[in-house]
Amino acid sequence: MKTTRFTAHQLGLIAIVVAAIVWSTGGLFIKLLSQNAFTILCYRSGFAALIFGVWYGKKVFRFSGRTLIVMLFYTALLTSFVVANKLTTAANAIFLQYTAPIYLILLEPVLFKFRQPKINLLTLFVCLLGMALFFLGDLHFDNLKGILIALSSGVFLAGLMLSQRYNHPERHEAALFWGNILVFLLFLPSAVQAPLPSPTEWTMLAFLGLIQIGVGYMFFTYGLKRVYAIESSLLAMLEPVLNPIWVMIGYGEIPSITAGIGGGIIIGMLVLRSILADRANYAPHPQPDEQHPGKPV
């Protein structure tokens, strides 16, 4: 019987898909946990730091001033995403986080001194239209705070990506390890004051740290070395598509129609822009391991 062997490229594609699926489960477990956002952040980052430390070993001690900047963006990103999930719908939290490319479109030509292509301006306009639909459909006083925090997570994700581009590739793992240590220490007082999680909650918290962040990042890192940057970008878009679906199935939260349309417009335009920009070779692409540094949130 003939056995089927996957090529390195095929294995890379599978790894990216697995990473996106694993990342997309975060919203559901954050919703299901009874702990507040800060307690969840403490436990989840504690587990994530543990698996990063064990898996990457001595690499986590390669520190620099740039690593510190990445740590701060990473801390802000994790915090804003989890808090947003507690204050607004999971769809809002993940879709608005994926506005990060909008800020990259605005900043990268300035920082890396290349000409702004027309497709970027079109992307910016269409994505702003998609964002407007969020505010039209879900904007009311008890939801405004969550939407604004979710929007800020997109800013922090863009900052994380840019700062990792300036950070040496050998220090990427260290930035994420110490970022999780910082989150753990910042919110440890909240975890100490809160009641101990139940066995089921411990399982969910461990999953968020060890699997959703830890294993997700490991699969993504493996895949990035074997696929094109454009492929990793498009496959990673599975995360914002699947995240609200898991929450709807497991938690019963249904996003508004306008939020769904707005999110679809944002993701669709970013996918189109990635395809067109890659074909036209508008601007130099970052190295694979620099394009989505530390994405898991």
C-alpha positions in Angstrom: 0.0 0.0 0.0 1.4 3.3 -1.1 1.8 5.9 1.7 1.1 9.6 1.1 3.9 12.0 2.1 3.3 15.6 2.5 5.8 18.1 1.1 7.4 20.7 3.4 5.2 23.4 1.8 2.0 21.3 2.4 3.0 20.8 6.1 3.6 24.5 6.4 0.1 25.3 5.1 -1.4 22.7 7.5 0.5 24.2 10.4 -0.8 27.8 9.7 -4.4 26.5 9.4 -4.0 24.7 12.8 -2.6 27.8 14.4 -5.5 30.0 13.1 -8.0 27.4 14.4 -6.3 27.2 17.8 -6.1 31.0 18.1 -9.8 31.4 17.2 -10.9 29.5 20.3 -9.8 32.3 22.6 -13.0 34.3 22.5 -15.2 31.3 23.5 -13.1 30.4 26.6 -12.8 34.0 27.7 -16.6 34.2 27.5 -17.2 31.0 29.4 -14.8 31.7 32.3 -16.5 33.4 35.3 -13.3 35.3 36.3 -12.8 38.9 35.4 -10.5 39.9 32.6 -7.5 40.6 34.8 -7.6 37.3 36.6 -7.9 35.4 33.2 -4.9 37.4 31.9 -2.8 36.4 34.9 -3.4 32.7 34.7 -3.3 32.5 30.9 0.0 34.3 30.6 1.4 32.3 33.5 0.7 29.1 31.5 2.0 30.7 28.3 5.2 31.8 29.9 5.7 28.3 31.2 5.4 26.5 27.8 7.5 29.2 26.0 10.2 28.9 28.7 10.3 25.1 28.4 10.1 25.0 24.6 12.5 27.8 23.7 14.9 27.4 26.6 17.9 29.7 26.5 16.4 31.7 23.6 14.2 33.5 26.1 17.1 35.2 27.8 18.2 37.0 24.6 17.1 40.5 25.8 17.6 44.0 24.5 16.0 47.5 24.7 13.9 46.7 21.6 12.7 43.6 23.3 11.3 45.8 26.1 9.3 47.9 23.6 7.8 44.7 22.1 6.9 43.5 25.6 5.0 46.7 26.3 3.0 46.4 23.0 2.4 42.7 23.7 1.1 43.4 27.2 -1.2 46.1 26.0 -2.5 43.8 23.2 -3.3 40.9 25.4 -4.9 43.1 28.0 -7.1 45.1 25.6 -8.3 41.9 23.7 -9.4 40.0 26.9 -11.0 43.1 28.4 -12.8 43.8 25.1 -14.1 40.2 25.0 -15.7 40.8 28.4 -17.3 44.1 27.5 -18.5 43.6 24.0 -19.2 40.7 21.6 -16.4 38.3 20.5 -17.1 39.4 16.9 -16.4 43.0 17.7 -13.3 42.2 19.7 -11.6 40.1 17.0 -12.8 42.0 13.9 -11.7 45.3 15.4 -8.4 43.8 16.4 -7.9 43.0 12.7 -7.9 46.7 11.9 -4.2 46.5 12.6 -3.3 46.5 8.9 -5.0 49.9 8.5 -2.4 51.4 10.8 0.4 49.5 9.1 -0.8 50.9 5.8 -0.5 54.4 7.2 2.8 54.0 9.0 5.0 51.5 7.0 5.6 53.8 4.0 6.8 56.5 6.4 8.9 54.2 8.6 10.4 52.1 5.8 10.4 54.8 3.1 8.5 53.3 0.2 5.9 54.8 -2.0 2.3 54.5 -0.9 0.4 52.3 -3.5 -3.1 53.2 -4.5 -4.4 49.9 -3.3 -3.4 50.9 0.2 -5.5 54.0 0.0 -8.5 52.0 -1.3 -8.0 49.5 1.5 -8.0 52.2 4.1 -11.2 53.7 2.7 -13.1 50.4 2.6 -11.9 49.3 6.0 -13.0 52.6 7.5 -16.4 51.9 6.0 -16.5 48.5 7.6 -15.5 50.0 11.0 -18.3 52.6 10.6 -20.8 49.7 10.4 -19.7 48.5 13.9 -20.6 51.8 15.4 -23.9 52.1 13.6 -25.0 48.6 14.7 -23.6 48.2 18.1 -23.0 51.7 19.4 -24.8 52.3 22.7 -23.5 53.4 26.1 -23.1 50.0 27.7 -21.2 48.7 24.6 -19.1 51.8 23.7 -16.3 51.1 26.1 -15.8 47.6 24.8 -15.8 48.7 21.2 -13.2 51.4 21.9 -11.0 49.0 23.8 -11.3 46.5 20.9 -10.4 49.2 18.5 -7.3 50.0 20.6 -6.2 46.3 20.4 -5.8 46.9 16.6 -3.4 49.8 17.4 -1.4 47.6 19.8 -1.2 44.7 17.3 0.1 47.1 14.7 2.6 48.4 17.2 3.7 44.9 18.1 4.2 44.0 14.4 6.3 47.1 13.8 8.4 46.8 16.9 9.1 43.1 16.2 10.3 44.2 12.7 12.9 46.4 14.4 13.7 43.6 17.0 16.3 41.0 16.1 14.7 37.8 14.9 16.7 35.8 17.5 15.0 37.9 20.3 11.3 37.4 19.1 10.7 34.5 21.4 12.3 36.4 24.4 9.9 39.3 23.8 6.9 37.1 24.0 8.1 35.1 27.0 8.9 38.2 29.0 5.7 39.8 27.8 3.7 37.0 29.3 5.8 37.3 32.5 4.9 41.0 32.7 1.2 40.3 32.2 1.3 37.6 34.9 3.0 39.9 37.4 0.8 42.9 36.6 -2.5 41.0 37.2 -1.3 38.7 39.9 -3.0 40.8 42.7 -6.3 40.3 40.9 -5.8 36.6 40.8 -4.8 36.4 44.4 -7.9 38.3 45.5 -10.3 36.2 43.4 -11.7 32.8 44.4 -9.7 29.8 43.1 -10.9 28.5 39.8 -12.9 25.3 39.7 -11.3 22.2 38.1 -13.2 22.9 34.8 -12.0 26.6 34.9 -8.4 25.5 35.5 -8.7 23.3 32.4 -9.9 26.2 30.3 -7.3 28.6 31.7 -4.5 26.0 31.0 -5.9 25.6 27.5 -5.8 29.3 26.8 -2.2 29.6 27.9 -0.6 26.3 26.9 -2.6 25.6 23.7 -4.3 28.8 22.4 -1.2 31.0 22.8 1.6 28.5 23.3 0.9 25.7 20.8 -0.8 28.1 18.4 2.4 30.2 18.2 4.6 27.1 17.8 2.5 25.9 14.8 2.6 29.3 13.3 6.3 29.6 13.6 6.8 26.2 12.1 4.5 27.1 9.1 6.1 30.5 8.4 9.4 28.8 7.6 7.7 26.7 4.9 5.1 28.9 3.2 5.1 32.3 1.4 4.2 35.4 3.4 1.1 36.0 1.4 -0.2 32.5 2.2 0.4 32.9 5.9 -1.4 36.2 5.9 -4.5 34.8 4.1 -4.7 31.6 6.1 -4.4 33.6 9.4 -7.6 35.3 8.4 -9.4 32.1 9.5 -9.1 33.3 13.0 -11.5 36.3 12.9 -13.9 34.2 10.7 -14.0 31.3 13.1 -13.8 33.1 16.5 -17.4 34.4 16.4 -18.6 31.0 15.2 -17.2 29.2 18.2 -18.7 31.8 20.5 -22.1 31.5 18.8 -22.0 27.7 19.1 -20.6 27.4 22.6 -21.9 30.5 24.3 -24.9 31.5 22.3 -23.7 35.0 21.5 -24.9 36.2 18.1 -23.2 39.3 16.6 -25.4 42.0 15.1 -26.0 41.9 11.3 -24.2 45.2 10.8 -21.2 44.0 12.8 -21.0 40.8 10.7 -21.2 42.9 7.5 -18.6 45.3 8.8 -16.3 42.5 9.8 -16.8 40.8 6.4 -15.9 44.0 4.6 -12.7 44.5 6.6 -11.5 40.9 6.2 -12.5 40.7 2.6 -10.7 43.9 1.7 -7.6 42.9 3.6 -7.6 39.6 1.7 -8.0 41.3 -1.6 -5.3 43.8 -0.8 -2.9 41.0 0.2 -3.5 39.2 -3.1 -3.2 42.3 -5.3 -0.2 43.8 -3.5 1.7 40.5 -3.6 1.0 40.1 -7.4 2.1 43.7 -8.1 5.0 43.5 -5.7 4.2 47.0 -4.5 6.5 47.0 -1.5 9.1 44.8 0.0 7.5 42.2 2.2 8.8 41.7 5.7 10.6 38.4 6.4 8.2 35.6 7.2 9.0 35.4 10.9 8.5 39.2 11.2 5.1 39.5 9.5 3.0 38.1 12.3 5.2 38.2 15.4 3.4 37.1 18.5 0.0 37.2 17.0 -1.7 34.9 19.5 -3.8 37.0 21.9 
